[in-house]
Amino acid sequence: MHSLVFALQHLTRLPLPQVPFDERRLGRSGMFFPLAGLILGGILIALDWLAGVLFPPAARAAVVVAGLAALTGGIHLDGFMDTVDGVFSGRPRERKLEIMRDSRVGAFGALAVFCLLLLKYALLTGLAGTGGFPALIMMAVFGRWAMTYALARFPYAREEGLGKLFSRHTGSFELALASLTALVAAAGSGGAGGVIIFFATAVLAHLLCAYFNKMLGGLTGDTYGALNEALEVFVLALYLPLRERAPFLFLF
């Protein structure tokens, strides 16, 4: 269970007991990333329900966006901004990696994260009153599954760093377990519609990983966060029209 605790410690700011450091258990914790997403999704559902009792749809969506940022410490948003600043800088590979390591946020990153949060907020507003609880589960699970996929199937771009440990110890077994968790969450929360969204997410995850790999010669911790953020929005954007046009695909 140490690997699950490591996964939750890495991906969330939930209060958790300290466990002894173990490189292999930490590195293999990627197999529990979707499970960590499932826990986050459950918390988001509770938060969304409570906000729905107290506030109108717009404020309800804002509470969920802010709650997700607070629960994760904004770690993936930070990675998203750094990735946009570096990957789209037009500089050589090494310079891109240097820009991404810089703690300062550039204009591109700030504008991109504003647009990302605005789009996430608008999509969550559209979920209000439509039985959107499955979407909250799927966005949290699939985005974190994509990080496990990236760790297992693409090289790490730097010679050192925490992501190197994850990349070294995450392989086919860890990806298979993570994929099984994601599929169970997809079918259990969304039925056939959830499974369709999962496979669509997997295709986009591969394309984004391949693009980052081409630009940087591998992936980094920042690109893992960017991948998660982009796919959370993608899941919400796909869920709304699919549920409206084919509600029979969904369980709830």
KOLROKE-456274 format. One record per residue: residue number from 1; residue in three letters; x, y, z of N, C-alpha, C in turn. Coordinates in nm, 3 decimals. Layout:
<kolnus>
(NUM,Ala,(X,Y,Z),(X,Y,Z),(X,Y,Z)),
...
</kolnus>
This chain:
<kolnus>
(1,Met,(0.082,-0.122,0.000),(0.000,0.000,0.000),(0.085,0.127,0.000)),
(2,His,(0.218,0.110,0.021),(0.304,0.228,0.021),(0.299,0.300,-0.114)),
(3,Ser,(0.291,0.223,-0.222),(0.288,0.285,-0.355),(0.163,0.370,-0.374)),
(4,Leu,(0.049,0.326,-0.319),(-0.073,0.406,-0.327),(-0.056,0.536,-0.249)),
(5,Val,(0.005,0.527,-0.131),(0.029,0.649,-0.052),(0.121,0.743,-0.128)),
(6,Phe,(0.226,0.689,-0.190),(0.317,0.773,-0.269),(0.242,0.841,-0.384)),
(7,Ala,(0.153,0.767,-0.450),(0.075,0.824,-0.560),(-0.010,0.941,-0.512)),
(8,Leu,(-0.079,0.921,-0.400),(-0.164,1.026,-0.345),(-0.082,1.145,-0.298)),
(9,Gln,(0.035,1.119,-0.238),(0.121,1.228,-0.194),(0.173,1.309,-0.312)),
(10,His,(0.201,1.240,-0.422),(0.256,1.309,-0.539),(0.150,1.388,-0.615)),
(11,Leu,(0.028,1.337,-0.619),(-0.076,1.396,-0.704),(-0.175,1.485,-0.628)),
(12,Thr,(-0.176,1.477,-0.496),(-0.275,1.553,-0.420),(-0.209,1.621,-0.300)),
(13,Arg,(-0.290,1.701,-0.232),(-0.248,1.763,-0.107),(-0.332,1.709,0.009)),
(14,Leu,(-0.383,1.590,-0.006),(-0.461,1.528,0.100),(-0.370,1.495,0.218)),
(15,Pro,(-0.418,1.512,0.340),(-0.336,1.477,0.457),(-0.319,1.325,0.467)),
(16,Leu,(-0.196,1.280,0.461),(-0.167,1.137,0.458),(-0.053,1.105,0.554)),
(17,Pro,(-0.049,0.982,0.604),(0.062,0.943,0.692),(0.192,0.933,0.613)),
(18,Gln,(0.301,0.963,0.678),(0.432,0.949,0.615),(0.472,0.802,0.611)),
(19,Val,(0.530,0.761,0.500),(0.580,0.624,0.487),(0.728,0.629,0.451)),
(20,Pro,(0.804,0.528,0.486),(0.947,0.527,0.455),(0.971,0.536,0.304)),
(21,Phe,(1.072,0.615,0.267),(1.103,0.630,0.125),(1.158,0.499,0.070)),
(22,Asp,(1.107,0.461,-0.045),(1.155,0.344,-0.116),(1.148,0.376,-0.264)),
(23,Glu,(1.263,0.379,-0.329),(1.269,0.423,-0.469),(1.180,0.339,-0.560)),
(24,Arg,(1.184,0.208,-0.542),(1.107,0.121,-0.631),(0.957,0.138,-0.609)),
(25,Arg,(0.914,0.144,-0.482),(0.771,0.163,-0.455),(0.723,0.298,-0.503)),
(26,Leu,(0.807,0.400,-0.487),(0.771,0.533,-0.539),(0.760,0.528,-0.691)),
(27,Gly,(0.860,0.467,-0.756),(0.860,0.461,-0.902),(0.743,0.383,-0.959)),
(28,Arg,(0.699,0.280,-0.887),(0.588,0.197,-0.936),(0.451,0.255,-0.900)),
(29,Ser,(0.448,0.365,-0.826),(0.320,0.420,-0.781),(0.235,0.473,-0.896)),
(30,Gly,(0.295,0.484,-1.015),(0.216,0.525,-1.131),(0.099,0.433,-1.159)),
(31,Met,(0.109,0.307,-1.118),(-0.002,0.215,-1.142),(-0.125,0.254,-1.061)),
(32,Phe,(-0.106,0.337,-0.958),(-0.219,0.381,-0.876),(-0.265,0.523,-0.908)),
(33,Phe,(-0.208,0.583,-1.012),(-0.250,0.719,-1.048),(-0.400,0.727,-1.079)),
(34,Pro,(-0.456,0.633,-1.161),(-0.601,0.640,-1.185),(-0.683,0.621,-1.058)),
(35,Leu,(-0.635,0.538,-0.965),(-0.706,0.520,-0.839),(-0.704,0.649,-0.758)),
(36,Ala,(-0.591,0.719,-0.760),(-0.585,0.850,-0.696),(-0.685,0.946,-0.762)),
(37,Gly,(-0.697,0.936,-0.895),(-0.796,1.018,-0.966),(-0.938,0.983,-0.926)),
(38,Leu,(-0.962,0.854,-0.903),(-1.095,0.811,-0.859),(-1.129,0.871,-0.723)),
(39,Ile,(-1.033,0.874,-0.634),(-1.055,0.935,-0.503),(-1.081,1.085,-0.518)),
(40,Leu,(-1.002,1.150,-0.602),(-1.025,1.293,-0.627),(-1.163,1.316,-0.688)),
(41,Gly,(-1.202,1.230,-0.781),(-1.333,1.243,-0.844),(-1.446,1.231,-0.744)),
(42,Gly,(-1.432,1.137,-0.649),(-1.533,1.123,-0.545),(-1.545,1.248,-0.460)),
(43,Ile,(-1.431,1.308,-0.428),(-1.434,1.433,-0.349),(-1.498,1.545,-0.431)),
(44,Leu,(-1.466,1.549,-0.559),(-1.525,1.653,-0.646),(-1.677,1.638,-0.655)),
(45,Ile,(-1.725,1.515,-0.660),(-1.870,1.491,-0.665),(-1.936,1.547,-0.538)),
(46,Ala,(-1.876,1.518,-0.424),(-1.931,1.569,-0.298),(-1.927,1.721,-0.295)),
(47,Leu,(-1.818,1.778,-0.343),(-1.805,1.924,-0.347),(-1.906,1.985,-0.443)),
(48,Asp,(-1.923,1.923,-0.558),(-2.017,1.972,-0.658),(-2.160,1.965,-0.606)),
(49,Trp,(-2.193,1.854,-0.540),(-2.328,1.840,-0.484),(-2.356,1.947,-0.379)),
(50,Leu,(-2.261,1.968,-0.288),(-2.279,2.068,-0.183),(-2.290,2.208,-0.242)),
(51,Ala,(-2.205,2.238,-0.341),(-2.211,2.370,-0.406),(-2.343,2.387,-0.479)),
(52,Gly,(-2.398,2.276,-0.536),(-2.525,2.284,-0.606),(-2.641,2.315,-0.513)),
(53,Val,(-2.629,2.272,-0.388),(-2.733,2.302,-0.289),(-2.730,2.450,-0.251)),
(54,Leu,(-2.610,2.507,-0.249),(-2.593,2.643,-0.197),(-2.589,2.752,-0.303)),
(55,Phe,(-2.540,2.718,-0.423),(-2.509,2.823,-0.521),(-2.576,2.796,-0.657)),
(56,Pro,(-2.585,2.900,-0.741),(-2.631,2.880,-0.879),(-2.523,2.809,-0.961)),
(57,Pro,(-2.559,2.763,-1.084),(-2.466,2.681,-1.163),(-2.329,2.744,-1.186)),
(58,Ala,(-2.323,2.874,-1.212),(-2.194,2.937,-1.241),(-2.101,2.930,-1.120)),
(59,Ala,(-2.155,2.964,-1.003),(-2.074,2.957,-0.882),(-2.039,2.813,-0.847)),
(60,Arg,(-2.130,2.723,-0.875),(-2.105,2.580,-0.851),(-1.985,2.532,-0.932)),
(61,Ala,(-1.979,2.571,-1.058),(-1.866,2.532,-1.142),(-1.737,2.594,-1.092)),
(62,Ala,(-1.743,2.717,-1.048),(-1.624,2.785,-0.996),(-1.571,2.714,-0.872)),
(63,Val,(-1.661,2.668,-0.787),(-1.620,2.596,-0.667),(-1.547,2.467,-0.704)),
(64,Val,(-1.596,2.396,-0.805),(-1.531,2.272,-0.847),(-1.392,2.300,-0.905)),
(65,Val,(-1.380,2.402,-0.989),(-1.249,2.438,-1.047),(-1.151,2.475,-0.937)),
(66,Ala,(-1.196,2.560,-0.845),(-1.109,2.602,-0.735),(-1.077,2.484,-0.643)),
(67,Gly,(-1.177,2.400,-0.619),(-1.155,2.284,-0.533),(-1.053,2.188,-0.590)),
(68,Leu,(-1.059,2.165,-0.721),(-0.963,2.074,-0.784),(-0.822,2.130,-0.776)),
(69,Ala,(-0.809,2.261,-0.798),(-0.678,2.324,-0.787),(-0.624,2.313,-0.645)),
(70,Ala,(-0.710,2.331,-0.546),(-0.667,2.322,-0.407),(-0.630,2.179,-0.370)),
(71,Leu,(-0.708,2.082,-0.415),(-0.682,1.942,-0.383),(-0.551,1.891,-0.441)),
(72,Thr,(-0.510,1.949,-0.554),(-0.386,1.906,-0.619),(-0.270,2.001,-0.594)),
(73,Gly,(-0.295,2.110,-0.525),(-0.191,2.209,-0.502),(-0.152,2.283,-0.629)),
(74,Gly,(-0.233,2.272,-0.733),(-0.204,2.341,-0.859),(-0.083,2.285,-0.932)),
(75,Ile,(-0.038,2.165,-0.893),(0.087,2.111,-0.950),(0.076,2.087,-1.100)),
(76,His,(-0.040,2.040,-1.146),(-0.055,2.013,-1.289),(-0.073,2.143,-1.368)),
(77,Leu,(-0.138,2.241,-1.308),(-0.151,2.371,-1.373),(-0.013,2.435,-1.392)),
(78,Asp,(0.071,2.422,-1.292),(0.207,2.474,-1.303),(0.282,2.405,-1.417)),
(79,Gly,(0.267,2.273,-1.426),(0.331,2.200,-1.535),(0.276,2.241,-1.671)),
(80,Phe,(0.148,2.269,-1.677),(0.086,2.313,-1.802),(0.146,2.445,-1.847)),
(81,Met,(0.158,2.540,-1.755),(0.215,2.670,-1.790),(0.360,2.657,-1.835)),
(82,Asp,(0.440,2.580,-1.761),(0.580,2.563,-1.798),(0.594,2.495,-1.934)),
(83,Thr,(0.507,2.398,-1.962),(0.512,2.328,-2.090),(0.480,2.422,-2.206)),
(84,Val,(0.377,2.502,-2.190),(0.342,2.597,-2.296),(0.457,2.696,-2.320)),
(85,Asp,(0.513,2.748,-2.212),(0.625,2.842,-2.226),(0.742,2.780,-2.298)),
(86,Gly,(0.774,2.654,-2.266),(0.890,2.591,-2.325),(0.867,2.535,-2.464)),
(87,Val,(0.764,2.453,-2.477),(0.742,2.383,-2.604),(0.711,2.480,-2.717)),
(88,Phe,(0.638,2.587,-2.688),(0.599,2.681,-2.793),(0.690,2.804,-2.799)),
(89,Ser,(0.809,2.794,-2.742),(0.902,2.907,-2.744),(0.974,2.921,-2.877)),
(90,Gly,(0.975,2.813,-2.956),(1.046,2.818,-3.083),(1.197,2.806,-3.069)),
(91,Arg,(1.246,2.771,-2.949),(1.389,2.760,-2.923),(1.437,2.616,-2.945)),
(92,Pro,(1.568,2.594,-2.948),(1.620,2.456,-2.956),(1.580,2.375,-2.834)),
(93,Arg,(1.594,2.242,-2.847),(1.548,2.150,-2.743),(1.603,2.184,-2.605)),
(94,Glu,(1.733,2.202,-2.594),(1.793,2.227,-2.463),(1.741,2.356,-2.402)),
(95,Arg,(1.722,2.456,-2.483),(1.670,2.583,-2.433),(1.525,2.568,-2.389)),
(96,Lys,(1.447,2.488,-2.459),(1.310,2.462,-2.419),(1.305,2.400,-2.279)),
(97,Leu,(1.394,2.303,-2.256),(1.398,2.238,-2.126),(1.441,2.335,-2.016)),
(98,Glu,(1.530,2.426,-2.048),(1.572,2.527,-1.951),(1.455,2.619,-1.916)),
(99,Ile,(1.381,2.661,-2.017),(1.266,2.749,-1.995),(1.164,2.680,-1.905)),
(100,Met,(1.140,2.552,-1.929),(1.043,2.478,-1.850),(1.087,2.462,-1.705)),
(101,Arg,(1.218,2.461,-1.682),(1.269,2.448,-1.545),(1.264,2.581,-1.471)),
(102,Asp,(1.257,2.692,-1.543),(1.251,2.826,-1.482),(1.121,2.840,-1.403)),
(103,Ser,(1.131,2.886,-1.280),(1.012,2.899,-1.194),(0.923,3.015,-1.235)),
(104,Arg,(0.974,3.105,-1.316),(0.894,3.219,-1.360),(0.799,3.178,-1.473)),
(105,Val,(0.682,3.240,-1.474),(0.582,3.210,-1.576),(0.587,3.317,-1.684)),
(106,Gly,(0.590,3.272,-1.810),(0.591,3.366,-1.921),(0.451,3.405,-1.965)),
(107,Ala,(0.445,3.496,-2.060),(0.316,3.546,-2.108),(0.234,3.435,-2.173)),
(108,Phe,(0.300,3.349,-2.252),(0.229,3.239,-2.317),(0.166,3.146,-2.214)),
(109,Gly,(0.243,3.112,-2.112),(0.193,3.022,-2.009),(0.076,3.080,-1.933)),
(110,Ala,(0.087,3.209,-1.898),(-0.020,3.275,-1.823),(-0.148,3.282,-1.906)),
(111,Leu,(-0.134,3.319,-2.033),(-0.251,3.327,-2.120),(-0.313,3.189,-2.142)),
(112,Ala,(-0.227,3.088,-2.159),(-0.277,2.952,-2.184),(-0.353,2.898,-2.064)),
(113,Val,(-0.301,2.920,-1.943),(-0.370,2.865,-1.826),(-0.499,2.941,-1.799)),
(114,Phe,(-0.504,3.069,-1.833),(-0.629,3.143,-1.821),(-0.734,3.083,-1.914)),
(115,Cys,(-0.696,3.057,-2.039),(-0.790,2.998,-2.135),(-0.832,2.858,-2.091)),
(116,Leu,(-0.738,2.781,-2.039),(-0.768,2.645,-1.992),(-0.871,2.648,-1.880)),
(117,Leu,(-0.848,2.733,-1.780),(-0.940,2.740,-1.667),(-1.076,2.795,-1.709)),
(118,Leu,(-1.076,2.891,-1.801),(-1.201,2.946,-1.851),(-1.282,2.838,-1.922)),
(119,Leu,(-1.215,2.760,-2.005),(-1.284,2.653,-2.078),(-1.334,2.545,-1.982)),
(120,Lys,(-1.253,2.509,-1.883),(-1.295,2.409,-1.785),(-1.416,2.459,-1.707)),
(121,Tyr,(-1.411,2.586,-1.668),(-1.522,2.646,-1.594),(-1.650,2.646,-1.679)),
(122,Ala,(-1.638,2.685,-1.806),(-1.756,2.691,-1.894),(-1.815,2.552,-1.914)),
(123,Leu,(-1.731,2.452,-1.932),(-1.781,2.316,-1.952),(-1.848,2.262,-1.826)),
(124,Leu,(-1.791,2.291,-1.710),(-1.852,2.247,-1.586),(-1.984,2.318,-1.561)),
(125,Thr,(-1.995,2.443,-1.602),(-2.123,2.513,-1.593),(-2.228,2.443,-1.678)),
(126,Gly,(-2.187,2.395,-1.795),(-2.279,2.323,-1.882),(-2.323,2.189,-1.826)),
(127,Leu,(-2.245,2.134,-1.733),(-2.281,2.006,-1.672),(-2.394,2.019,-1.570)),
(128,Ala,(-2.412,2.138,-1.515),(-2.508,2.156,-1.407),(-2.647,2.112,-1.450)),
(129,Gly,(-2.708,2.025,-1.372),(-2.843,1.979,-1.400),(-2.853,1.873,-1.507)),
(130,Thr,(-2.738,1.821,-1.556),(-2.741,1.720,-1.662),(-2.695,1.583,-1.613)),
(131,Gly,(-2.681,1.566,-1.482),(-2.628,1.440,-1.432),(-2.483,1.423,-1.465)),
(132,Gly,(-2.405,1.528,-1.437),(-2.265,1.528,-1.479),(-2.168,1.464,-1.384)),
(133,Phe,(-2.216,1.396,-1.280),(-2.125,1.332,-1.185),(-2.028,1.235,-1.253)),
(134,Pro,(-2.074,1.151,-1.350),(-1.978,1.061,-1.416),(-1.863,1.136,-1.483)),
(135,Ala,(-1.890,1.255,-1.535),(-1.785,1.331,-1.603),(-1.676,1.372,-1.505)),
(136,Leu,(-1.714,1.403,-1.381),(-1.615,1.441,-1.281),(-1.523,1.323,-1.248)),
(137,Ile,(-1.582,1.204,-1.241),(-1.501,1.084,-1.218),(-1.408,1.061,-1.336)),
(138,Met,(-1.462,1.065,-1.456),(-1.382,1.033,-1.574),(-1.270,1.133,-1.598)),
(139,Met,(-1.298,1.261,-1.580),(-1.192,1.360,-1.604),(-1.076,1.340,-1.507)),
(140,Ala,(-1.109,1.308,-1.381),(-1.004,1.290,-1.280),(-0.926,1.160,-1.303)),
(141,Val,(-0.994,1.055,-1.345),(-0.929,0.925,-1.364),(-0.850,0.921,-1.495)),
(142,Phe,(-0.911,0.962,-1.604),(-0.846,0.948,-1.734),(-0.724,1.038,-1.747)),
(143,Gly,(-0.730,1.158,-1.692),(-0.614,1.247,-1.699),(-0.494,1.187,-1.628)),
(144,Arg,(-0.518,1.121,-1.516),(-0.408,1.061,-1.441),(-0.366,0.926,-1.500)),
(145,Trp,(-0.458,0.857,-1.565),(-0.417,0.738,-1.640),(-0.319,0.778,-1.751)),
(146,Ala,(-0.343,0.890,-1.815),(-0.257,0.935,-1.925),(-0.114,0.957,-1.877)),
(147,Met,(-0.097,1.002,-1.753),(0.037,1.020,-1.700),(0.108,0.885,-1.685)),
(148,Thr,(0.035,0.784,-1.641),(0.093,0.650,-1.632),(0.131,0.599,-1.770)),
(149,Tyr,(0.044,0.623,-1.867),(0.074,0.582,-2.005),(0.201,0.649,-2.055)),
(150,Ala,(0.214,0.778,-2.028),(0.333,0.851,-2.071),(0.459,0.796,-2.005)),
(151,Leu,(0.451,0.764,-1.877),(0.566,0.709,-1.804),(0.608,0.574,-1.861)),
(152,Ala,(0.509,0.492,-1.896),(0.537,0.355,-1.940),(0.581,0.346,-2.086)),
(153,Arg,(0.537,0.438,-2.168),(0.557,0.422,-2.312),(0.649,0.525,-2.377)),
(154,Phe,(0.690,0.628,-2.303),(0.776,0.730,-2.361),(0.894,0.759,-2.269)),
(155,Pro,(1.009,0.794,-2.327),(1.129,0.817,-2.244),(1.120,0.948,-2.166)),
(156,Tyr,(1.202,0.956,-2.063),(1.211,1.078,-1.985),(1.320,1.166,-2.046)),
(157,Ala,(1.294,1.296,-2.057),(1.381,1.384,-2.133),(1.507,1.427,-2.059)),
(158,Arg,(1.504,1.423,-1.926),(1.618,1.471,-1.848),(1.699,1.353,-1.793)),
(159,Glu,(1.823,1.383,-1.755),(1.909,1.281,-1.698),(1.880,1.256,-1.552)),
(160,Glu,(1.816,1.354,-1.486),(1.782,1.338,-1.345),(1.646,1.400,-1.320)),
(161,Gly,(1.598,1.383,-1.199),(1.467,1.438,-1.163),(1.375,1.329,-1.110)),
(162,Leu,(1.271,1.373,-1.036),(1.178,1.277,-0.978),(1.109,1.194,-1.085)),
(163,Gly,(1.077,1.257,-1.198),(1.011,1.184,-1.306),(1.094,1.068,-1.358)),
(164,Lys,(1.227,1.078,-1.343),(1.314,0.970,-1.389),(1.287,0.842,-1.310)),
(165,Leu,(1.259,0.856,-1.179),(1.229,0.739,-1.097),(1.100,0.673,-1.143)),
(166,Phe,(0.999,0.755,-1.170),(0.872,0.700,-1.218),(0.890,0.630,-1.352)),
(167,Ser,(0.961,0.695,-1.442),(0.981,0.639,-1.576),(1.058,0.508,-1.570)),
(168,Arg,(1.156,0.499,-1.479),(1.240,0.380,-1.469),(1.162,0.258,-1.419)),
(169,His,(1.066,0.281,-1.331),(0.998,0.169,-1.265),(0.854,0.148,-1.313)),
(170,Thr,(0.810,0.225,-1.409),(0.675,0.207,-1.462),(0.683,0.138,-1.598)),
(171,Gly,(0.630,0.016,-1.602),(0.636,-0.062,-1.725),(0.500,-0.118,-1.764)),
(172,Ser,(0.502,-0.229,-1.834),(0.378,-0.286,-1.889),(0.282,-0.331,-1.779)),
(173,Phe,(0.336,-0.390,-1.671),(0.247,-0.436,-1.564),(0.176,-0.318,-1.497)),
(174,Glu,(0.253,-0.213,-1.466),(0.194,-0.096,-1.401),(0.091,-0.030,-1.492)),
(175,Leu,(0.121,-0.023,-1.622),(0.027,0.036,-1.715),(-0.099,-0.050,-1.727)),
(176,Ala,(-0.083,-0.182,-1.728),(-0.199,-0.271,-1.738),(-0.292,-0.253,-1.618)),
(177,Leu,(-0.234,-0.244,-1.498),(-0.316,-0.226,-1.378),(-0.386,-0.090,-1.381)),
(178,Ala,(-0.313,0.012,-1.421),(-0.372,0.145,-1.431),(-0.484,0.147,-1.535)),
(179,Ser,(-0.464,0.079,-1.647),(-0.565,0.075,-1.752),(-0.689,0.001,-1.707)),
(180,Leu,(-0.670,-0.107,-1.632),(-0.784,-0.182,-1.580),(-0.866,-0.094,-1.485)),
(181,Thr,(-0.797,-0.020,-1.398),(-0.866,0.072,-1.307),(-0.946,0.176,-1.385)),
(182,Ala,(-0.884,0.232,-1.488),(-0.951,0.335,-1.567),(-1.072,0.279,-1.641)),
(183,Leu,(-1.060,0.157,-1.695),(-1.171,0.096,-1.767),(-1.288,0.064,-1.673)),
(184,Val,(-1.255,0.014,-1.555),(-1.361,-0.015,-1.457),(-1.432,0.115,-1.417)),
(185,Ala,(-1.355,0.221,-1.396),(-1.414,0.350,-1.363),(-1.499,0.403,-1.479)),
(186,Ala,(-1.452,0.381,-1.602),(-1.526,0.427,-1.720),(-1.659,0.355,-1.732)),
(187,Ala,(-1.654,0.222,-1.722),(-1.777,0.144,-1.735),(-1.870,0.164,-1.617)),
(188,Gly,(-1.814,0.173,-1.497),(-1.896,0.186,-1.377),(-1.964,0.321,-1.363)),
(189,Ser,(-1.899,0.425,-1.412),(-1.957,0.560,-1.399),(-2.031,0.604,-1.524)),
(190,Gly,(-1.986,0.557,-1.640),(-2.045,0.608,-1.764),(-2.100,0.504,-1.858)),
(191,Gly,(-2.085,0.374,-1.826),(-2.134,0.271,-1.917),(-2.057,0.270,-2.047)),
(192,Ala,(-2.126,0.237,-2.155),(-2.061,0.233,-2.286),(-2.006,0.369,-2.326)),
(193,Gly,(-2.078,0.473,-2.289),(-2.030,0.609,-2.318),(-1.898,0.637,-2.250)),
(194,Gly,(-1.883,0.592,-2.126),(-1.757,0.611,-2.056),(-1.643,0.538,-2.121)),
(195,Val,(-1.668,0.417,-2.169),(-1.564,0.340,-2.237),(-1.523,0.408,-2.367)),
(196,Ile,(-1.619,0.461,-2.440),(-1.588,0.533,-2.564),(-1.500,0.654,-2.534)),
(197,Ile,(-1.536,0.728,-2.431),(-1.457,0.847,-2.394),(-1.317,0.806,-2.351)),
(198,Phe,(-1.305,0.694,-2.280),(-1.172,0.649,-2.238),(-1.084,0.620,-2.359)),
(199,Phe,(-1.135,0.548,-2.458),(-1.052,0.515,-2.574),(-1.020,0.639,-2.657)),
(200,Ala,(-1.112,0.732,-2.664),(-1.083,0.858,-2.734),(-0.975,0.936,-2.660)),
(201,Thr,(-0.981,0.933,-2.527),(-0.879,0.999,-2.446),(-0.744,0.933,-2.466)),
(202,Ala,(-0.743,0.800,-2.475),(-0.617,0.728,-2.495),(-0.551,0.766,-2.627)),
(203,Val,(-0.631,0.782,-2.731),(-0.577,0.822,-2.862),(-0.514,0.961,-2.852)),
(204,Leu,(-0.585,1.056,-2.792),(-0.532,1.191,-2.779),(-0.408,1.192,-2.690)),
(205,Ala,(-0.410,1.112,-2.584),(-0.293,1.105,-2.495),(-0.169,1.060,-2.573)),
(206,His,(-0.186,0.958,-2.658),(-0.072,0.910,-2.737),(-0.021,1.019,-2.831)),
(207,Leu,(-0.112,1.088,-2.896),(-0.071,1.193,-2.990),(0.003,1.307,-2.919)),
(208,Leu,(-0.047,1.347,-2.803),(0.020,1.453,-2.728),(0.158,1.407,-2.679)),
(209,Cys,(0.165,1.284,-2.630),(0.294,1.232,-2.585),(0.395,1.227,-2.701)),
(210,Ala,(0.349,1.181,-2.817),(0.436,1.174,-2.934),(0.485,1.313,-2.974)),
(211,Tyr,(0.397,1.413,-2.963),(0.436,1.551,-2.996),(0.539,1.604,-2.898)),
(212,Phe,(0.515,1.586,-2.769),(0.611,1.632,-2.669),(0.745,1.560,-2.686)),
(213,Asn,(0.738,1.432,-2.715),(0.861,1.354,-2.736),(0.940,1.408,-2.854)),
(214,Lys,(0.871,1.445,-2.960),(0.938,1.501,-3.077),(1.001,1.636,-3.047)),
(215,Met,(0.931,1.718,-2.970),(0.980,1.853,-2.941),(1.094,1.853,-2.840)),
(216,Leu,(1.090,1.759,-2.744),(1.181,1.765,-2.630),(1.276,1.645,-2.621)),
(217,Gly,(1.257,1.546,-2.706),(1.338,1.426,-2.696),(1.299,1.340,-2.578)),
(218,Gly,(1.176,1.350,-2.535),(1.126,1.278,-2.419),(1.024,1.364,-2.346)),
(219,Leu,(0.974,1.313,-2.236),(0.876,1.388,-2.157),(0.938,1.428,-2.024)),
(220,Thr,(0.876,1.522,-1.956),(0.922,1.569,-1.825),(0.803,1.574,-1.729)),
(221,Gly,(0.832,1.604,-1.604),(0.725,1.620,-1.507),(0.626,1.727,-1.548)),
(222,Asp,(0.675,1.833,-1.610),(0.585,1.940,-1.654),(0.491,1.891,-1.763)),
(223,Thr,(0.542,1.812,-1.857),(0.455,1.764,-1.964),(0.353,1.664,-1.913)),
(224,Tyr,(0.387,1.589,-1.807),(0.288,1.500,-1.746),(0.171,1.582,-1.692)),
(225,Gly,(0.203,1.692,-1.625),(0.097,1.779,-1.573),(0.015,1.842,-1.684)),
(226,Ala,(0.083,1.885,-1.790),(0.013,1.944,-1.904),(-0.080,1.844,-1.969)),
(227,Leu,(-0.032,1.720,-1.979),(-0.113,1.613,-2.037),(-0.241,1.594,-1.956)),
(228,Asn,(-0.229,1.589,-1.826),(-0.345,1.572,-1.739),(-0.445,1.686,-1.758)),
(229,Glu,(-0.396,1.809,-1.757),(-0.486,1.924,-1.769),(-0.558,1.927,-1.903)),
(230,Ala,(-0.484,1.901,-2.010),(-0.546,1.902,-2.143),(-0.653,1.795,-2.155)),
(231,Leu,(-0.627,1.677,-2.098),(-0.722,1.567,-2.112),(-0.843,1.583,-2.020)),
(232,Glu,(-0.827,1.649,-1.907),(-0.944,1.680,-1.824),(-1.044,1.764,-1.903)),
(233,Val,(-0.994,1.864,-1.972),(-1.081,1.948,-2.054),(-1.141,1.868,-2.169)),
(234,Phe,(-1.059,1.783,-2.230),(-1.106,1.701,-2.342),(-1.221,1.610,-2.299)),
(235,Val,(-1.209,1.547,-2.183),(-1.315,1.458,-2.134),(-1.445,1.535,-2.115)),
(236,Leu,(-1.436,1.652,-2.054),(-1.557,1.733,-2.034),(-1.617,1.776,-2.169)),
(237,Ala,(-1.530,1.815,-2.262),(-1.577,1.861,-2.392),(-1.641,1.748,-2.473)),
(238,Leu,(-1.596,1.627,-2.455),(-1.653,1.513,-2.527),(-1.779,1.461,-2.458)),
(239,Tyr,(-1.780,1.466,-2.326),(-1.893,1.413,-2.249),(-2.023,1.487,-2.281)),
(240,Leu,(-2.017,1.618,-2.285),(-2.140,1.697,-2.302),(-2.214,1.665,-2.432)),
(241,Pro,(-2.151,1.675,-2.550),(-2.225,1.646,-2.673),(-2.262,1.498,-2.688)),
(242,Leu,(-2.174,1.408,-2.638),(-2.204,1.266,-2.651),(-2.325,1.228,-2.565)),
(243,Arg,(-2.332,1.284,-2.445),(-2.446,1.253,-2.359),(-2.575,1.312,-2.415)),
(244,Glu,(-2.565,1.429,-2.476),(-2.684,1.494,-2.530),(-2.738,1.420,-2.651)),
(245,Arg,(-2.646,1.370,-2.736),(-2.688,1.307,-2.861),(-2.710,1.156,-2.847)),
(246,Ala,(-2.646,1.095,-2.749),(-2.663,0.949,-2.731),(-2.673,0.915,-2.582)),
(247,Pro,(-2.780,0.963,-2.517),(-2.792,0.938,-2.372),(-2.805,0.791,-2.336)),
(248,Phe,(-2.847,0.707,-2.433),(-2.862,0.565,-2.407),(-2.728,0.495,-2.379)),
(249,Leu,(-2.618,0.562,-2.413),(-2.486,0.504,-2.389),(-2.444,0.511,-2.243)),
(250,Phe,(-2.511,0.595,-2.165),(-2.468,0.622,-2.029),(-2.560,0.556,-1.927)),
(251,Leu,(-2.501,0.521,-1.813),(-2.576,0.454,-1.709),(-2.666,0.550,-1.631)),
(252,Phe,(-2.614,0.672,-1.612),(-2.686,0.768,-1.526),(-2.723,0.892,-1.604)),
</kolnus>
